[in-house]
Amino acid sequence: MVRQNIIFVENRPGSLKKVTGLLKENNMTIYGYACFDAPEFAVFRMICQDPDKAERIMTEAGYMNRVTPVLVVDAADEAKGLDAILSVLSDRNVNLNYVYTSHYRGTLSPVVVVYSEDLSVTESILQSSGFKTLDGVEELGR
């Protein structure tokens, strides 16, 4: 499994830029991200090279944030890649709380980030169905 950061950002102009600016100042590389808005706050999820350092940076800057595990699944670089992953999980009655995409830096091949209530079971289902799950963010940087 991979660890992601979740940062709560005020939903107003320039707020997300402040977050990414802090990360840039601290030489943090973001490998994947998704941002979902709500009326007052946005939820910024990201995978970076050092989630503990990012958590400290955000906490020191006054942001509510946390680190959580997610699965990063190697997806086929074709139109049906995401559908294949979702089909396997749907067939096994796995409910996903959210999903977003990223890619390997070197090859630009896609990966899918998934979160479910039971990540161990979800990972086991995916692996037994022939999908590769990443063990760490180092693989994304290649």
Secondary structure, DSSP 8 states (H G I E B T S, - for coil): -EEEEEEEEESSTTHHHHHHHHHHHTT--EEEEEEEE-SSEEEEEEEES-HHHHHHHHHHTT--EEEEEEEEEE--SSTTHHHHHHHHHHHTT--EEEEEEEE-TTT--EEEEEEES-HHHHHHHHHHTT--B-SSGGGTT-
